[in-house]
Amino acid sequence: MLALRLARGAHPLVLLRRLLVAAASGGTGFLLLAALGHAAAHPATAADSFVRLLWCAVPVAATIQLAVSAARTDPACRPQRGMSAAGLGPVRLTVIAATSTAVSCVLGSFVALLAFLMVRGDLVGATAADSAAQLLGAGHSLPLAGALMLLAVVPVTAATATAVVLRPRRNARGTGRRTGASAGAGTGEPLTAMDTNSTASAVPAALPWGMALTAAGLALETYVSRGPANADTLLPLPGRLIGSPPGVLAGWALSTLGLVLAGPGLARLSGRLLAAGRPGAVRLLAGRVLQEESRRIGRPLGVLCAVASAAYAAVKVYEAAPTRPFGPLTGLGAALVLACVTASALTAALEARWARTHTTAALRRLGTPRSVLFRASVLRVLALLVVLSPLTWAIAELAALPLLH
């Protein structure tokens, strides 16, 4: 009840993020139900139905990432002064965050169930179209237990992930603290007090490992695609998407993992390049802030780059295929994943902005004009685009080559 009351009095931007989580949960739930409907209509092709269900793991992961990102930036889940005395300590706030995430996801899953039944023609007075009968298994009974179990995947997993990410931890002094966005609330220090040497010289150890995984994934994808593809061994994608050898898909997954691991290092590298040489005040400020925020925004940016490269490669395959292999469910899944990872990256940027509130206030007290802060923000965005865009394009081109020949 407390989570519901906090949701009613939340800021419109917070409500918008929760609405996005509900919409993503609804789209993912529709895809899960579509896989179940296909299995009910084609019991003889259990392997194909399992593959369709397996591919739903990608939008499920994207939805969970968005849900966790929205929970990290929820003001109602941040520890405030005096809240512990009122019984809202770190553990209680974590429970509230997990409950709010579950409520949003359950709402989306319920809407997905209604939309699925309406499109299939299961509701009173509704008639299913031929395409719905083929893709969603209209006219065949849908197992209620299986549908409810699949719809519970996103709410349960998202709530669990939120509780794990926002769980209270103890620092080196033995005092409790919150992780994520709340950890930056009381620790924000003015930029002039940062350890310049450690900020400039420290490079995340995951950067070389991430780039190595990306290179290994591209090499694996190229190697396994050299031989002739056998139609019986292809791993089909949902919605009549073109088949690909399993090794190619494994290489793509390995490259994706590498980009996610390398994200913080690439963001820190962008900051170091921005502050290299003899920078002025604006460039130095932008570079130092970008290096400081690299760990917070790096992973969402890495996921966004991985999805963008996959989307670019898929578009090239689509243009080269004579039969236009993409179906409506594939389009829905792709749009859902792109929307989720983009919203997660924007949410991470908002979280970083909130975490440096004390630093911005200190700079303003020192007389720093707002125009300087704005130009520093623009430089940070441009630096990330300069570093990440060519890398994403190169990986997408290399990933698409084995699928085109």
PENOR-V102757 format. One record per residue. N is the residue number from 1. PHI is phi as a letter, one per 20 degrees, with the letter a starting at -180 (999 if undefined). OMEGA is omega in radians with two decimals (999 if undefined). Layout:
BEGIN
N/PHI/OMEGA
N/PHI/OMEGA
END
This chain:
BEGIN
1/999/3.13
2/f/3.10
3/f/3.12
4/f/3.11
5/f/3.09
6/f/3.12
7/f/3.14
8/f/-3.11
9/e/-3.08
10/f/3.09
11/f/3.14
12/g/3.12
13/f/3.08
14/f/3.09
15/f/3.10
16/f/3.11
17/f/3.10
18/f/3.08
19/f/3.07
20/f/3.09
21/f/3.11
22/f/3.12
23/f/3.10
24/f/3.09
25/f/3.10
26/f/3.11
27/f/3.11
28/f/3.09
29/f/3.10
30/f/3.11
31/f/3.10
32/f/3.11
33/f/3.09
34/f/3.08
35/f/3.10
36/f/3.10
37/f/3.09
38/f/3.11
39/f/3.12
40/f/-3.12
41/e/-3.11
42/c/-3.11
43/f/-3.12
44/f/-3.12
45/d/-3.10
46/f/-3.12
47/f/3.13
48/f/3.11
49/f/3.11
50/f/3.11
51/f/3.10
52/f/3.11
53/f/-3.14
54/f/3.14
55/f/3.07
56/f/3.10
57/f/3.14
58/f/3.07
59/f/3.07
60/f/3.12
61/f/3.12
62/f/3.11
63/f/3.13
64/f/3.10
65/f/3.12
66/f/-3.13
67/f/3.12
68/f/3.12
69/f/3.11
70/f/3.13
71/f/-3.14
72/f/-3.11
73/d/-3.14
74/f/-3.13
75/f/-3.12
76/f/-3.10
77/d/3.11
78/e/3.12
79/f/3.11
80/d/-3.12
81/f/3.11
82/n/-3.11
83/f/3.11
84/f/3.12
85/f/3.12
86/e/3.13
87/n/3.14
88/d/3.10
89/e/-3.12
90/g/-3.13
91/f/-3.14
92/f/3.11
93/f/3.08
94/f/3.10
95/f/3.12
96/f/3.13
97/f/3.12
98/f/3.13
99/f/3.11
100/f/3.09
101/f/3.13
102/f/-3.14
103/f/3.12
104/f/-3.12
105/f/3.12
106/f/3.09
107/g/3.11
108/f/3.12
109/f/3.11
110/f/3.10
111/f/3.11
112/f/3.13
113/f/3.11
114/f/3.14
115/f/3.14
116/f/3.13
117/f/3.13
118/f/-3.14
119/f/3.11
120/f/-3.11
121/n/-3.13
122/e/3.12
123/f/-3.08
124/f/3.07
125/n/-3.12
126/d/3.13
127/c/-3.12
128/e/3.06
129/e/-3.13
130/f/3.12
131/f/3.10
132/f/3.11
133/f/-3.12
134/f/-3.06
135/e/-3.01
136/d/3.11
137/m/3.14
138/f/-3.12
139/n/3.10
140/d/-3.11
141/f/-3.12
142/d/3.13
143/f/-3.07
144/f/-3.13
145/f/3.12
146/f/3.12
147/f/3.13
148/f/3.13
149/f/3.12
150/f/3.12
151/f/3.13
152/e/-3.09
153/f/-3.08
154/f/3.12
155/g/-3.10
156/f/-3.12
157/f/3.14
158/f/3.11
159/f/3.11
160/f/3.12
161/f/3.09
162/f/3.13
163/f/-3.13
164/f/-3.10
165/f/-3.07
166/e/-3.13
167/f/3.12
168/f/3.11
169/c/3.12
170/d/3.12
171/e/-3.07
172/f/-3.13
173/e/3.12
174/n/3.13
175/e/-3.12
176/f/3.06
177/b/3.09
178/e/3.09
179/e/3.03
180/m/-3.05
181/f/-3.10
182/f/-3.14
183/f/-3.13
184/e/-3.05
185/f/-3.07
186/d/-3.08
187/d/-3.13
188/f/-3.13
189/d/3.10
190/g/-3.10
191/f/-3.12
192/f/-3.12
193/e/-3.12
194/f/3.04
195/e/-3.01
196/f/-3.08
197/f/-3.12
198/f/-3.14
199/f/-3.06
200/e/-3.00
201/e/-3.07
202/f/3.09
203/c/-3.13
204/g/-3.13
205/f/-3.11
206/f/-3.10
207/f/3.11
208/f/3.10
209/f/3.11
210/f/3.12
211/f/3.09
212/f/3.10
213/f/3.11
214/f/3.11
215/f/3.12
216/f/3.11
217/f/3.11
218/f/3.11
219/f/3.11
220/f/3.14
221/f/3.13
222/f/-3.07
223/f/-3.06
224/f/-3.13
225/e/-3.10
226/f/-3.12
227/e/3.11
228/f/-3.13
229/e/3.10
230/e/-3.08
231/f/-3.12
232/f/-3.10
233/d/-3.13
234/f/3.06
235/d/-3.03
236/f/3.06
237/e/-3.08
238/f/3.08
239/m/3.09
240/m/3.06
241/f/-3.04
242/g/3.14
243/f/3.13
244/b/3.08
245/g/-3.13
246/g/3.13
247/f/3.09
248/f/3.13
249/f/3.08
250/f/3.08
251/f/3.09
252/f/3.11
253/f/3.12
254/f/3.09
255/f/3.10
256/f/3.10
257/f/3.11
258/f/3.10
259/f/3.12
260/f/3.12
261/f/-3.10
262/e/-3.08
263/g/3.13
264/g/3.12
265/f/3.10
266/f/3.09
267/f/3.09
268/f/3.09
269/f/3.08
270/f/3.10
271/f/3.13
272/f/3.09
273/f/-3.13
274/f/-3.11
275/e/-3.11
276/f/3.11
277/m/3.12
278/d/-3.04
279/f/2.98
280/f/-3.07
281/f/-3.09
282/f/-3.12
283/f/3.10
284/f/3.12
285/f/-3.14
286/f/-3.13
287/f/-3.13
288/f/3.14
289/f/3.14
290/f/3.08
291/f/-3.14
292/f/-3.08
293/e/-3.02
294/f/-3.11
295/f/-3.10
296/f/-3.06
297/d/-3.02
298/f/-3.10
299/f/3.08
300/g/3.09
301/f/3.08
302/f/3.09
303/f/3.14
304/f/3.10
305/f/3.13
306/f/3.14
307/f/3.12
308/f/3.10
309/f/3.10
310/f/3.11
311/f/3.12
312/f/3.12
313/f/3.14
314/f/3.11
315/f/3.12
316/f/3.08
317/f/3.13
318/f/-3.14
319/f/-3.11
320/e/-3.10
321/f/-3.12
322/f/-3.05
323/d/3.14
324/l/-2.89
325/f/-3.05
326/f/3.11
327/d/-3.09
328/f/3.13
329/f/3.06
330/f/3.09
331/f/3.10
332/f/3.13
333/f/3.13
334/f/3.12
335/f/3.13
336/f/-3.13
337/f/3.13
338/f/3.14
339/f/-3.10
340/f/-3.09
341/f/3.08
342/f/3.10
343/f/3.10
344/f/3.11
345/f/3.10
346/f/3.10
347/f/3.08
348/f/3.07
349/f/3.08
350/f/3.09
351/f/3.10
352/f/3.11
353/f/3.13
354/f/-3.10
355/f/3.14
356/e/3.13
357/f/-3.13
358/f/3.11
359/f/3.11
360/f/3.11
361/f/3.13
362/f/3.10
363/f/3.10
364/f/3.10
365/f/3.10
366/f/3.09
367/n/3.13
368/f/3.14
369/f/3.09
370/f/3.14
371/f/3.11
372/f/3.11
373/f/3.13
374/f/3.13
375/f/3.08
376/f/3.09
377/f/3.12
378/f/3.12
379/f/3.12
380/f/3.12
381/f/-3.14
382/f/3.12
383/f/3.10
384/f/3.12
385/f/-3.12
386/f/-3.10
387/e/-2.99
388/e/-3.08
389/f/3.12
390/f/3.13
391/f/3.11
392/f/3.13
393/f/-3.13
394/f/3.13
395/f/3.12
396/f/3.11
397/f/3.13
398/f/3.14
399/f/-3.11
400/e/-3.07
401/g/3.14
402/f/-3.13
403/e/-3.11
404/d/-3.07
405/c/999
END
